[in-house]
Amino acid sequence: MKEKKLYTCEICHTDYAEKFACKQCEQNHKTNLAIKGMRFKPMTVDESGFPISITVVTDKGLEKVYHF
């Protein structure tokens, strides 16, 4: 029987064989995000009420727009 040791990223839950790779994964994820803006379609087009895009900003000022 072999014992297997894995390291799991606490943010995305991906398993890694090497501790260094797992640390890199955890450091790569953007955290402390805030929603800066949202775009919606009119209720006559989309009654779900959910945005069609959001703009998020990091605590360091980096922005990214996500379209749905």
Protein Blocks (a to p, Z undefined) as FASTA:
>chain_A
ZZddddddfklopacfbfklmmmmmmmpcghiacfbdcdddfklomnopafbdcdddfko
pacdddZZ
